[in-house]
């Protein structure tokens, strides 16, 4: 199946109005108008192995309407949240309302201490949304034991949820496959004319990683070796005839790694950074085949 970009199906366009319901480091909402220029005008199945806030996926839903999609992430809490949003919205909203009504310093740290693996899928999703909307800077970070460890934010009246927005996200996720997986596994079924967008944790020349102290699963950082493996996956996908778009930091290592691809520069503004000076405009790369 090939999805046509133009002419748009107006009924399909008006149906999908989803925007991200989670804050996420490196989210692409601000860059969407510039990223669109690098997206294919026709594609089969859409794959996104680092789905994060889902900004790009929801943007494509608004543009193209329905199309097959396979979305993944190594973060089990994130994928569970999207599964619950799609399948159990009626149970999720009351669970979030309880957190909204109980929000306080004490409640935040009580919820943060909960072991998500001992909660129901709905309770896990409600916990993630609540912590995401009330923690410092909306940052997702875990320690070496995999425990969420971001302190509470200084919001006077945080907007924890919006029922209409959540319903739009649930609608947009219908028909999409969601799985907790390594990025290579998410894309293993991609074939010619499929579209893959990859937005990994960005590489840094000084630390090998930007965004979290450890990975979402408390595993070693997403460093040079992982970026090299990602490059190999991108190369394999390009050789299959897929449309490949990769976002990353503008560093010598990344430029050298993808020297045989098309490399474009865009300016972005980092909104999530513990250092306020690090939230200004920065150069990023958009890499395409």
Phi and psi in degrees as GROMACS dihedral restraints (atoms count N, CA, C in turn):
[ dihedral_restraints ]
;  ai    aj    ak    al  type     phi  dphi    fc
    3     4     5     6     1  -112.6    20    10
    4     5     6     7     1   130.8    20    10
    6     7     8     9     1   -95.0    20    10
    7     8     9    10     1   121.7    20    10
    9    10    11    12     1   -82.9    20    10
   10    11    12    13     1   135.8    20    10
   12    13    14    15     1   -76.9    20    10
   13    14    15    16     1   -44.7    20    10
   15    16    17    18     1  -132.5    20    10
   16    17    18    19     1   141.7    20    10
   18    19    20    21     1   -76.1    20    10
   19    20    21    22     1   149.0    20    10
   21    22    23    24     1   -73.8    20    10
   22    23    24    25     1   150.7    20    10
   24    25    26    27     1   -85.8    20    10
   25    26    27    28     1   108.4    20    10
   27    28    29    30     1   -62.4    20    10
   28    29    30    31     1   -37.3    20    10
   30    31    32    33     1   -63.9    20    10
   31    32    33    34     1   -41.5    20    10
   33    34    35    36     1   -67.1    20    10
   34    35    36    37     1   -39.1    20    10
   36    37    38    39     1   -62.4    20    10
   37    38    39    40     1   -44.7    20    10
   39    40    41    42     1   -70.5    20    10
   40    41    42    43     1   -23.8    20    10
   42    43    44    45     1   -69.6    20    10
   43    44    45    46     1   -41.8    20    10
   45    46    47    48     1   -96.0    20    10
   46    47    48    49     1   113.5    20    10
   48    49    50    51     1  -130.4    20    10
   49    50    51    52     1    27.3    20    10
   51    52    53    54     1   -73.6    20    10
   52    53    54    55     1   140.2    20    10
   54    55    56    57     1  -126.0    20    10
   55    56    57    58     1   157.6    20    10
   57    58    59    60     1   -55.5    20    10
   58    59    60    61     1   138.7    20    10
   60    61    62    63     1  -103.0    20    10
   61    62    63    64     1    -4.8    20    10
   63    64    65    66     1  -119.2    20    10
   64    65    66    67     1   143.8    20    10
   66    67    68    69     1   -80.2    20    10
   67    68    69    70     1   141.4    20    10
   69    70    71    72     1  -149.6    20    10
   70    71    72    73     1   133.8    20    10
   72    73    74    75     1   -57.8    20    10
   73    74    75    76     1   129.4    20    10
   75    76    77    78     1    81.2    20    10
   76    77    78    79     1     9.2    20    10
   78    79    80    81     1   -55.0    20    10
   79    80    81    82     1   146.0    20    10
   81    82    83    84     1  -102.5    20    10
   82    83    84    85     1    13.2    20    10
   84    85    86    87     1   -53.4    20    10
   85    86    87    88     1   -47.3    20    10
   87    88    89    90     1   -65.7    20    10
   88    89    90    91     1   -25.4    20    10
   90    91    92    93     1   -95.7    20    10
   91    92    93    94     1    -3.0    20    10
   93    94    95    96     1   -54.7    20    10
   94    95    96    97     1   -44.4    20    10
   96    97    98    99     1   -59.5    20    10
   97    98    99   100     1   -34.6    20    10
   99   100   101   102     1   -81.4    20    10
  100   101   102   103     1   -34.9    20    10
  102   103   104   105     1   -66.6    20    10
  103   104   105   106     1   -32.0    20    10
  105   106   107   108     1   -55.2    20    10
  106   107   108   109     1   -32.6    20    10
  108   109   110   111     1   -63.1    20    10
  109   110   111   112     1   -21.3    20    10
  111   112   113   114     1   -99.0    20    10
  112   113   114   115     1    -2.3    20    10
  114   115   116   117     1   -85.2    20    10
  115   116   117   118     1   145.6    20    10
  117   118   119   120     1   -67.4    20    10
  118   119   120   121     1   150.3    20    10
  120   121   122   123     1   -82.0    20    10
  121   122   123   124     1   -16.4    20    10
  123   124   125   126     1  -139.2    20    10
  124   125   126   127     1   141.7    20    10
  126   127   128   129     1  -159.4    20    10
  127   128   129   130     1   164.0    20    10
  129   130   131   132     1   -91.1    20    10
  130   131   132   133     1   -96.0    20    10
  132   133   134   135     1   -94.9    20    10
  133   134   135   136     1   141.9    20    10
  135   136   137   138     1   -98.0    20    10
  136   137   138   139     1   131.2    20    10
  138   139   140   141     1  -120.9    20    10
  139   140   141   142     1   134.3    20    10
  141   142   143   144     1  -138.9    20    10
  142   143   144   145     1   101.9    20    10
  144   145   146   147     1   -83.1    20    10
  145   146   147   148     1    -9.5    20    10
  147   148   149   150     1  -125.2    20    10
  148   149   150   151     1    70.3    20    10
  150   151   152   153     1   -67.4    20    10
  151   152   153   154     1   -32.9    20    10
  153   154   155   156     1    52.2    20    10
  154   155   156   157     1  -126.4    20    10
  156   157   158   159     1   -73.9    20    10
  157   158   159   160     1   -13.4    20    10
  159   160   161   162     1    77.4    20    10
  160   161   162   163     1    14.6    20    10
  162   163   164   165     1   -57.8    20    10
  163   164   165   166     1   -43.3    20    10
  165   166   167   168     1   -69.4    20    10
  166   167   168   169     1   -43.7    20    10
  168   169   170   171     1   -59.6    20    10
  169   170   171   172     1   -47.1    20    10
  171   172   173   174     1   -65.2    20    10
  172   173   174   175     1   -35.3    20    10
  174   175   176   177     1   -62.0    20    10
  175   176   177   178     1   -45.3    20    10
  177   178   179   180     1   -64.8    20    10
  178   179   180   181     1   -36.7    20    10
  180   181   182   183     1   -61.1    20    10
  181   182   183   184     1   -41.3    20    10
  183   184   185   186     1   -66.1    20    10
  184   185   186   187     1   -35.0    20    10
  186   187   188   189     1   -79.1    20    10
  187   188   189   190     1   -47.3    20    10
  189   190   191   192     1  -105.1    20    10
  190   191   192   193     1   -12.3    20    10
  192   193   194   195     1    77.4    20    10
  193   194   195   196     1  -136.6    20    10
  195   196   197   198     1   -80.5    20    10
  196   197   198   199     1   138.2    20    10
  198   199   200   201     1  -161.0    20    10
  199   200   201   202     1   152.0    20    10
  201   202   203   204     1   -66.9    20    10
  202   203   204   205     1   140.6    20    10
  204   205   206   207     1  -145.5    20    10
  205   206   207   208     1   143.6    20    10
  207   208   209   210     1  -126.7    20    10
  208   209   210   211     1   115.5    20    10
  210   211   212   213     1  -116.4    20    10
  211   212   213   214     1   138.2    20    10
  213   214   215   216     1  -146.0    20    10
  214   215   216   217     1   168.3    20    10
  216   217   218   219     1  -167.1    20    10
  217   218   219   220     1   152.9    20    10
  219   220   221   222     1   -75.6    20    10
  220   221   222   223     1   -13.3    20    10
  222   223   224   225     1   -85.4    20    10
  223   224   225   226     1   105.3    20    10
  225   226   227   228     1   -64.9    20    10
  226   227   228   229     1   -33.7    20    10
  228   229   230   231     1   -65.8    20    10
  229   230   231   232     1   -39.1    20    10
  231   232   233   234     1   -65.5    20    10
  232   233   234   235     1   -48.0    20    10
  234   235   236   237     1   -66.0    20    10
  235   236   237   238     1   -39.3    20    10
  237   238   239   240     1   -59.4    20    10
  238   239   240   241     1   -41.2    20    10
  240   241   242   243     1   -60.1    20    10
  241   242   243   244     1   -44.6    20    10
  243   244   245   246     1   -67.9    20    10
  244   245   246   247     1   -36.3    20    10
  246   247   248   249     1   -64.2    20    10
  247   248   249   250     1   -41.5    20    10
  249   250   251   252     1   -69.8    20    10
  250   251   252   253     1   -41.1    20    10
  252   253   254   255     1   -56.4    20    10
  253   254   255   256     1   -42.0    20    10
  255   256   257   258     1   -74.1    20    10
  256   257   258   259     1   -41.5    20    10
  258   259   260   261     1  -103.5    20    10
  259   260   261   262     1   -23.5    20    10
  261   262   263   264     1  -135.9    20    10
  262   263   264   265     1    40.5    20    10
  264   265   266   267     1   -59.5    20    10
  265   266   267   268     1   -38.3    20    10
  267   268   269   270     1   -62.1    20    10
  268   269   270   271     1   -28.4    20    10
  270   271   272   273     1   -89.5    20    10
  271   272   273   274     1   -28.2    20    10
  273   274   275   276     1   -70.4    20    10
  274   275   276   277     1   -41.9    20    10
  276   277   278   279     1   -59.6    20    10
  277   278   279   280     1   -47.8    20    10
  279   280   281   282     1   -61.5    20    10
  280   281   282   283     1   -33.2    20    10
  282   283   284   285     1   -66.6    20    10
  283   284   285   286     1   -38.3    20    10
  285   286   287   288     1   -72.3    20    10
  286   287   288   289     1   -36.4    20    10
  288   289   290   291     1   -58.4    20    10
  289   290   291   292     1   -36.3    20    10
  291   292   293   294     1   -63.3    20    10
  292   293   294   295     1   -41.8    20    10
  294   295   296   297     1   -66.4    20    10
  295   296   297   298     1   -40.5    20    10
  297   298   299   300     1   -58.7    20    10
  298   299   300   301     1   -46.3    20    10
  300   301   302   303     1   -70.4    20    10
  301   302   303   304     1   -24.8    20    10
  303   304   305   306     1  -100.2    20    10
  304   305   306   307     1     1.4    20    10
  306   307   308   309     1   -57.2    20    10
  307   308   309   310     1   127.7    20    10
  309   310   311   312     1  -166.3    20    10
  310   311   312   313     1   172.0    20    10
  312   313   314   315     1   -57.5    20    10
  313   314   315   316     1   -45.4    20    10
  315   316   317   318     1   -66.1    20    10
  316   317   318   319     1   -41.9    20    10
  318   319   320   321     1   -65.2    20    10
  319   320   321   322     1   -40.9    20    10
  321   322   323   324     1   -57.1    20    10
  322   323   324   325     1   -50.5    20    10
  324   325   326   327     1   -71.9    20    10
  325   326   327   328     1   -27.6    20    10
  327   328   329   330     1   -64.4    20    10
  328   329   330   331     1   -46.7    20    10
  330   331   332   333     1   -67.2    20    10
  331   332   333   334     1   -38.5    20    10
  333   334   335   336     1   -61.9    20    10
  334   335   336   337     1   -34.4    20    10
  336   337   338   339     1   -75.2    20    10
  337   338   339   340     1   -16.4    20    10
  339   340   341   342     1   -63.1    20    10
  340   341   342   343     1   141.6    20    10
  342   343   344   345     1   -85.2    20    10
  343   344   345   346     1   110.4    20    10
  345   346   347   348     1   -61.7    20    10
  346   347   348   349     1   -25.6    20    10
  348   349   350   351     1   -70.3    20    10
  349   350   351   352     1   -14.1    20    10
  351   352   353   354     1  -100.1    20    10
  352   353   354   355     1     5.1    20    10
  354   355   356   357     1  -102.6    20    10
  355   356   357   358     1   161.0    20    10
  357   358   359   360     1   -70.1    20    10
  358   359   360   361     1   164.5    20    10
  360   361   362   363     1   -59.1    20    10
  361   362   363   364     1   -38.8    20    10
  363   364   365   366     1   -67.7    20    10
  364   365   366   367     1   -44.0    20    10
  366   367   368   369     1   -63.8    20    10
  367   368   369   370     1   -37.1    20    10
  369   370   371   372     1   -63.7    20    10
  370   371   372   373     1   -44.8    20    10
  372   373   374   375     1   -65.1    20    10
  373   374   375   376     1   -42.9    20    10
  375   376   377   378     1   -62.7    20    10
  376   377   378   379     1   -40.6    20    10
  378   379   380   381     1   -61.0    20    10
  379   380   381   382     1   -46.4    20    10
  381   382   383   384     1   -62.4    20    10
  382   383   384   385     1   -46.3    20    10
  384   385   386   387     1   -62.8    20    10
  385   386   387   388     1   -43.5    20    10
  387   388   389   390     1   -61.9    20    10
  388   389   390   391     1   -49.4    20    10
  390   391   392   393     1   -63.9    20    10
  391   392   393   394     1   -39.6    20    10
  393   394   395   396     1   -61.3    20    10
  394   395   396   397     1   -37.9    20    10
  396   397   398   399     1   -87.9    20    10
  397   398   399   400     1    -9.3    20    10
  399   400   401   402     1  -122.2    20    10
  400   401   402   403     1    -8.2    20    10
  402   403   404   405     1   -81.1    20    10
  403   404   405   406     1   171.6    20    10
  405   406   407   408     1   -64.8    20    10
  406   407   408   409     1   120.2    20    10
  408   409   410   411     1    62.1    20    10
  409   410   411   412     1    11.0    20    10
  411   412   413   414     1    64.5    20    10
  412   413   414   415     1    26.5    20    10
  414   415   416   417     1   -84.9    20    10
  415   416   417   418     1   134.3    20    10
  417   418   419   420     1   -98.1    20    10
  418   419   420   421     1   117.6    20    10
  420   421   422   423     1  -148.3    20    10
  421   422   423   424     1   138.7    20    10
  423   424   425   426     1  -125.9    20    10
  424   425   426   427     1   158.9    20    10
  426   427   428   429     1   -87.9    20    10
  427   428   429   430     1  -173.7    20    10
  429   430   431   432     1   -63.8    20    10
  430   431   432   433     1   -19.2    20    10
  432   433   434   435     1   -91.9    20    10
  433   434   435   436     1     3.7    20    10
  435   436   437   438     1    81.0    20    10
  436   437   438   439     1    16.7    20    10
  438   439   440   441     1   -95.7    20    10
  439   440   441   442     1   131.3    20    10
  441   442   443   444     1   -62.2    20    10
  442   443   444   445     1   127.3    20    10
  444   445   446   447     1  -133.4    20    10
  445   446   447   448     1    23.7    20    10
  447   448   449   450     1   -81.6    20    10
  448   449   450   451     1   133.9    20    10
  450   451   452   453     1   -71.1    20    10
  451   452   453   454     1   165.2    20    10
  453   454   455   456     1   -66.6    20    10
  454   455   456   457     1   148.1    20    10
  456   457   458   459     1   -84.2    20    10
  457   458   459   460     1   172.5    20    10
  459   460   461   462     1  -102.5    20    10
  460   461   462   463     1    42.6    20    10
  462   463   464   465     1   -81.8    20    10
  463   464   465   466     1   134.3    20    10
  465   466   467   468     1   -78.0    20    10
  466   467   468   469     1   -40.9    20    10
  468   469   470   471     1  -143.0    20    10
  469   470   471   472     1    73.8    20    10
  471   472   473   474     1   -63.7    20    10
  472   473   474   475     1   139.2    20    10
  474   475   476   477     1   -88.2    20    10
  475   476   477   478     1    96.9    20    10
  477   478   479   480     1   -78.7    20    10
  478   479   480   481     1   -33.6    20    10
  480   481   482   483     1  -156.8    20    10
  481   482   483   484     1   158.9    20    10
  483   484   485   486     1  -134.0    20    10
  484   485   486   487     1   115.0    20    10
  486   487   488   489     1   -60.3    20    10
  487   488   489   490     1   -39.4    20    10
  489   490   491   492     1   -66.4    20    10
  490   491   492   493     1   -42.1    20    10
  492   493   494   495     1   -63.6    20    10
  493   494   495   496     1   -40.4    20    10
  495   496   497   498     1   -66.7    20    10
  496   497   498   499     1   -36.6    20    10
  498   499   500   501     1   -65.9    20    10
  499   500   501   502     1   -38.0    20    10
  501   502   503   504     1   -65.7    20    10
  502   503   504   505     1   -39.1    20    10
  504   505   506   507     1   -65.7    20    10
  505   506   507   508     1   -43.5    20    10
  507   508   509   510     1   -57.8    20    10
  508   509   510   511     1   -41.0    20    10
  510   511   512   513     1   -66.7    20    10
  511   512   513   514     1   -43.9    20    10
  513   514   515   516     1   -65.9    20    10
  514   515   516   517     1   -30.7    20    10
  516   517   518   519     1   -80.0    20    10
  517   518   519   520     1   -12.7    20    10
  519   520   521   522     1   -61.9    20    10
  520   521   522   523     1   131.9    20    10
  522   523   524   525     1    88.5    20    10
  523   524   525   526     1    -9.3    20    10
  525   526   527   528     1   -91.9    20    10
  526   527   528   529     1   139.2    20    10
  528   529   530   531     1   -84.8    20    10
  529   530   531   532     1   136.4    20    10
  531   532   533   534     1  -124.9    20    10
  532   533   534   535     1   130.9    20    10
  534   535   536   537     1  -151.1    20    10
  535   536   537   538     1   147.8    20    10
  537   538   539   540     1   -83.9    20    10
  538   539   540   541     1   116.5    20    10
  540   541   542   543     1  -165.2    20    10
  541   542   543   544     1   160.0    20    10
  543   544   545   546     1   -65.3    20    10
  544   545   546   547     1   150.5    20    10
  546   547   548   549     1   -57.4    20    10
  547   548   549   550     1   -33.8    20    10
  549   550   551   552     1   -68.2    20    10
  550   551   552   553     1   -34.0    20    10
  552   553   554   555     1   -72.6    20    10
  553   554   555   556     1   -33.4    20    10
  555   556   557   558     1   -62.1    20    10
  556   557   558   559     1   -34.8    20    10
  558   559   560   561     1   -98.1    20    10
  559   560   561   562     1     6.9    20    10
  561   562   563   564     1   -68.2    20    10
  562   563   564   565     1   -18.4    20    10
  564   565   566   567     1   -98.9    20    10
  565   566   567   568     1     3.0    20    10
  567   568   569   570     1   -66.0    20    10
  568   569   570   571     1   143.4    20    10
  570   571   572   573     1  -134.3    20    10
  571   572   573   574     1   179.4    20    10
  573   574   575   576     1   -52.7    20    10
  574   575   576   577     1   136.9    20    10
  576   577   578   579     1    75.3    20    10
  577   578   579   580     1     3.8    20    10
  579   580   581   582     1   -78.2    20    10
  580   581   582   583     1   158.9    20    10
  582   583   584   585     1  -115.7    20    10
  583   584   585   586     1   124.8    20    10
  585   586   587   588     1  -119.8    20    10
  586   587   588   589     1   123.0    20    10
  588   589   590   591     1  -112.7    20    10
  589   590   591   592     1   125.8    20    10
  591   592   593   594     1  -122.2    20    10
  592   593   594   595     1   122.4    20    10
  594   595   596   597     1  -126.4    20    10
  595   596   597   598     1    75.5    20    10
  597   598   599   600     1   -75.6    20    10
  598   599   600   601     1   169.0    20    10
  600   601   602   603     1   -55.4    20    10
  601   602   603   604     1   130.0    20    10
  603   604   605   606     1   -71.6    20    10
  604   605   606   607     1   147.8    20    10
  606   607   608   609     1   -81.9    20    10
  607   608   609   610     1   143.6    20    10
  609   610   611   612     1  -126.8    20    10
  610   611   612   613     1   136.3    20    10
  612   613   614   615     1   -64.1    20    10
  613   614   615   616     1   -26.4    20    10
  615   616   617   618     1   -90.7    20    10
  616   617   618   619     1   -36.6    20    10
  618   619   620   621     1  -116.4    20    10
  619   620   621   622     1   -14.3    20    10
  621   622   623   624     1    81.6    20    10
  622   623   624   625     1    -0.9    20    10
  624   625   626   627     1  -164.0    20    10
  625   626   627   628     1   143.9    20    10
  627   628   629   630     1  -131.7    20    10
  628   629   630   631     1   142.2    20    10
  630   631   632   633     1   126.6    20    10
  631   632   633   634     1   -52.6    20    10
  633   634   635   636     1  -135.1    20    10
  634   635   636   637     1   159.1    20    10
  636   637   638   639     1   -71.4    20    10
  637   638   639   640     1   -37.2    20    10
  639   640   641   642     1  -137.7    20    10
  640   641   642   643     1   175.9    20    10
  642   643   644   645     1   -69.0    20    10
  643   644   645   646     1   172.5    20    10
  645   646   647   648     1   -62.6    20    10
  646   647   648   649     1   -20.2    20    10
  648   649   650   651     1  -104.6    20    10
  649   650   651   652     1    11.1    20    10
  651   652   653   654     1    75.7    20    10
  652   653   654   655     1    18.5    20    10
  654   655   656   657     1   -95.1    20    10
  655   656   657   658     1   176.7    20    10
  657   658   659   660     1   -55.5    20    10
  658   659   660   661     1   156.2    20    10
  660   661   662   663     1   -58.4    20    10
  661   662   663   664     1   156.5    20    10
  663   664   665   666     1   -83.6    20    10
  664   665   666   667     1    85.7    20    10
  666   667   668   669     1  -104.3    20    10
  667   668   669   670     1  -155.7    20    10
  669   670   671   672     1   -59.0    20    10
  670   671   672   673     1   -41.2    20    10
  672   673   674   675     1   -63.0    20    10
  673   674   675   676     1   -40.6    20    10
  675   676   677   678     1   -68.7    20    10
  676   677   678   679     1   -38.1    20    10
  678   679   680   681     1   -67.0    20    10
  679   680   681   682     1   -33.8    20    10
  681   682   683   684     1   -67.4    20    10
  682   683   684   685     1   -39.7    20    10
  684   685   686   687     1   -66.5    20    10
  685   686   687   688     1   -37.4    20    10
  687   688   689   690     1   -63.2    20    10
  688   689   690   691     1   -42.1    20    10
  690   691   692   693     1   -58.7    20    10
  691   692   693   694     1   -41.5    20    10
  693   694   695   696     1   -64.4    20    10
  694   695   696   697     1   -38.4    20    10
  696   697   698   699     1   -65.1    20    10
  697   698   699   700     1   -44.4    20    10
  699   700   701   702     1   -61.2    20    10
  700   701   702   703     1   -39.6    20    10
  702   703   704   705     1   -64.9    20    10
  703   704   705   706     1   -43.6    20    10
  705   706   707   708     1   -62.0    20    10
  706   707   708   709     1   -42.8    20    10
  708   709   710   711     1   -64.6    20    10
  709   710   711   712     1   -40.7    20    10
  711   712   713   714     1   -62.6    20    10
  712   713   714   715     1   -40.5    20    10
  714   715   716   717     1   -67.1    20    10
  715   716   717   718     1   -23.8    20    10
  717   718   719   720     1   -77.4    20    10
  718   719   720   721     1   -11.7    20    10
  720   721   722   723     1    94.1    20    10
  721   722   723   724     1    17.2    20    10
  723   724   725   726     1   -80.9    20    10
  724   725   726   727     1   158.2    20    10
  726   727   728   729     1   -87.9    20    10
  727   728   729   730     1   118.3    20    10
  729   730   731   732     1  -117.0    20    10
  730   731   732   733     1   128.8    20    10
  732   733   734   735     1  -130.1    20    10
  733   734   735   736     1   126.0    20    10
  735   736   737   738     1  -124.3    20    10
  736   737   738   739     1   132.0    20    10
  738   739   740   741     1  -100.6    20    10
  739   740   741   742     1   143.3    20    10
  741   742   743   744     1  -165.1    20    10
  742   743   744   745     1   176.3    20    10
  744   745   746   747     1   -74.7    20    10
  745   746   747   748     1   154.8    20    10
  747   748   749   750     1   -88.2    20    10
  748   749   750   751     1    87.5    20    10
  750   751   752   753     1  -129.5    20    10
  751   752   753   754     1   160.3    20    10
  753   754   755   756     1   -60.3    20    10
  754   755   756   757     1   -41.8    20    10
  756   757   758   759     1   -61.1    20    10
  757   758   759   760     1   -46.5    20    10
  759   760   761   762     1   -68.5    20    10
  760   761   762   763     1   -40.6    20    10
  762   763   764   765     1   -62.0    20    10
  763   764   765   766     1   -40.9    20    10
  765   766   767   768     1   -68.4    20    10
  766   767   768   769     1   -40.1    20    10
  768   769   770   771     1   -61.1    20    10
  769   770   771   772     1   -42.8    20    10
  771   772   773   774     1  -103.2    20    10
  772   773   774   775     1    29.0    20    10
  774   775   776   777     1   -60.8    20    10
  775   776   777   778     1   -23.9    20    10
  777   778   779   780     1   -92.3    20    10
  778   779   780   781     1     0.8    20    10
  780   781   782   783     1   -96.4    20    10
  781   782   783   784     1   175.9    20    10
  783   784   785   786     1   -87.8    20    10
  784   785   786   787     1   125.4    20    10
  786   787   788   789     1  -114.0    20    10
  787   788   789   790     1   124.3    20    10
  789   790   791   792     1  -120.9    20    10
  790   791   792   793     1   150.9    20    10
  792   793   794   795     1  -112.3    20    10
  793   794   795   796     1   134.7    20    10
  795   796   797   798     1  -131.8    20    10
  796   797   798   799     1   158.2    20    10
  798   799   800   801     1  -104.0    20    10
  799   800   801   802     1   130.8    20    10
  801   802   803   804     1  -129.0    20    10
  802   803   804   805     1   165.5    20    10
  804   805   806   807     1  -120.6    20    10
  805   806   807   808     1   120.6    20    10
  807   808   809   810     1   -77.6    20    10
  808   809   810   811     1   122.8    20    10
  810   811   812   813     1   -97.9    20    10
  811   812   813   814     1   -18.7    20    10
  813   814   815   816     1  -118.5    20    10
  814   815   816   817     1   108.7    20    10
  816   817   818   819     1  -160.0    20    10
  817   818   819   820     1   133.6    20    10
  819   820   821   822     1   -65.6    20    10
  820   821   822   823     1   -23.2    20    10
  822   823   824   825     1  -101.7    20    10
  823   824   825   826     1   117.5    20    10
  825   826   827   828     1   -57.6    20    10
  826   827   828   829     1   -30.8    20    10
  828   829   830   831     1   -67.9    20    10
  829   830   831   832     1   -17.7    20    10
  831   832   833   834     1   -89.4    20    10
  832   833   834   835     1     9.9    20    10
  834   835   836   837     1  -101.9    20    10
  835   836   837   838     1     9.9    20    10
  837   838   839   840     1   -82.0    20    10
  838   839   840   841     1  -175.8    20    10
  840   841   842   843     1   -66.6    20    10
  841   842   843   844     1   138.9    20    10
  843   844   845   846     1  -135.8    20    10
  844   845   846   847     1   157.2    20    10
  846   847   848   849     1   -87.3    20    10
  847   848   849   850     1   134.1    20    10
  849   850   851   852     1  -125.5    20    10
  850   851   852   853     1   161.9    20    10
  852   853   854   855     1  -106.0    20    10
  853   854   855   856     1   142.2    20    10
  855   856   857   858     1  -118.2    20    10
  856   857   858   859     1   117.5    20    10
  858   859   860   861     1  -109.7    20    10
  859   860   861   862     1   128.4    20    10
  861   862   863   864     1  -134.0    20    10
  862   863   864   865     1   162.6    20    10
